[in-house]
Amino acid sequence: MGSKGLKAIIIDPAQAGQVDIANPEEFRKIVKSWVYTLKHDIRCSLFSRFGTPFAISNSANQGTLPSNNYRSGRPANFIAVSGDSIQKILFERGGKMHGCMPGCVVQCSIIYPDKDGKRLCTAYEYETIAMLGTNLGITDPDAIARLKFMCDDLGVDAIETGSSLGLAADAGRMSFGDWQSAARVLEEIEKETPLGLALGNGVVATAQYLNISRIPAYKGQAIPGHDPRSVKGTGVTYFTSPMGADHTAGLTYRIPRNRDKQAENSLKSQIQAATCDAFGYCLNSVPGDRASIYQFFADLMNARYGLRLIPKDIMEIGKQTLRGQLAFNEKSEFSKMDSKGAAFVREETITPTGQVFDVDDGEIKNIWKGLDSYQEKEKVWEVRIPPLPDMMFGAGVVENMGERIRQLKIKKVFLTTDPVMFSMGRADEVRKILESSGISTVIFSDVEPDPPIELIERAGKIYTDNGCDGIVGLGGGSSMDTAKAVGLRVTHAGEMREYESIVGGTAKIKPPLPPIICIPTTSGTGSEVNPYAVITDKERDLKFMLMSNHLIPRLAVIDPIYCKTMPASLTVESGIDAMAHCIEGYVSLAIPYHPYFEAMAVYGVKLIGRSLPRAYKNGNDITARTDMCMAAICGGIAFLKGLGIGHAITHVLGAHYHLPHGRAAIYGLLCFVKANKETCKEQFIDMAQLLNRSNDLEEGLLKFYRKLDIPISLKALGIPKEDLKKIAFYASRDAVNMATDPTSVSEQKILELLLEIYE
């Protein structure tokens, strides 16, 4: 279009007739069901809330985000252009997400504003950031947006142009990290200088003009922002696709650094991408759960045309598309194009992963031999029950734990605890018990609420320097999460952010980890029995989750006597945290069917209903404390089924106003119940009955709060009313909890819920 002087092609549908649908009622039913699937799918939720920049952190952590013309896969300041950072800019300036097409449910495209709130550019995508940003050493989001606007204004492709500018930087025509020098080079295109003409014709033409042999391109097309050395399935796509190096032809991050079976990995993605292209369907609206795009297309076509297609027929359309493209390429001699410039990906290692693209040439060459026989494996939904740690449960069990811990073959324990437990003498108590069993102890008493990455790094060094071989977490959730994170730190290389669950970190956590023992002194988080640890990233101003069965403690020592020291306020807050885990987990859609988790949720609420008021009134009531210890276990297991907007709100209140998690959960849980009372009518009756024999969970919860002397007022917390919009915005960006909430709650609805409990 740019070469022909065209800015846009406008299609006027005014004279178009109504589309005939063979079975309109069934068609509407299928569409409605699919919209529900998309709204509750975590992958689509990430696209919807962050756009494609949500993948920036993932790619950087995998070592595939290009920097300085594909010389590194992890730019030094990539967080500045991560999805979280971009969304913060949108909130502060009034930018927004929108759909590329009318009717889009996901709406993952970004309208990026300048500091005055005026539109700076549109379609601010991952590839824009990678190729016009990090690949050029630029991590200023505004600078990237300005370069994107210039590309749009000139009518040139941002990926191809960003790659060409990388070559210009290599040749000294601009400077890495200097967006203004990049802008000056771009202006050469409009001036039609020799360099400008080369840039306008793409990376290969630019390389020829600048006499550069190291060209990040294949079959004439620039490698688009996903380095094939660290994401090898996508590399196979680049080197086999009928379109040349194209991420839309079959992007896959499955087993990214494994050199084996990547042809099959790529083939699956290429068939799916070709099928979506044939139907005019966006790849960003493909759910990552068990829903099948092929089944959806079959159902839709059957209702539209009165056909009897099955998923295999739909997949065949994608295969036919690929066959046609390959045949065309053969006749046009596309396959004979020289692509020697990309040889550097097989020869140069990329930092920090040290990887090269080493997939066997034969596997790549023979990929299309599997096209005819390939069939999608039927997705099997497996109900998984995670292992529980060995448990010592009951009043006084701490006294007997030394021998059980010694059986884990631990000689020197690293004890993580907080200053309060240390000053009360609890840490020294545990040390003496362990030493009486021949286990020496190194005490780390600097645990702080919501432990940050820096604390974990410091603790890990102390563990290693002292030759420890086991970890005990003594205290509340923060101490136990610290113990788990230290166990990960001392056995796994790289940055802690690499192991964040939402960016694929779970698969990277491998055994062995040192034995982890948890001794809770609060009754709320359930960290003593579950596979989670929550860590704070100060640089991104957010908490992130570590998740792996390898983080489940080897032993949980749960002694109600150790919970007696909780003051009344902490007793209430930790108890409400446990209840929030139970109630949200009971109805969460992360795992729609899981009777085991649901059973834990049910019993947890029963225990809390009968014993939290007693523990609040009398902290020495060991029977009530015992119930609450068990309730925390129930909640810690129940929320493996998922959570909802309650915890989305809770996390924002904690992160932005430094509220203890349990105190924030008081407000988050109430909002969750209000938001889901119609959707979860029957399940909430169950919960209300168990809590206090009520038939209305909202009324029952408020009555329960009054019994615990809990005031309900965000204003009383010192939160300005004008901040409610900010809370609603950031809560709505909690992609996982928003997707798995039973009700599709909008940002506006969250704001309304917050207003209801403000005064």
Disulfide bonds with the S-S distance in Angstrom:
none
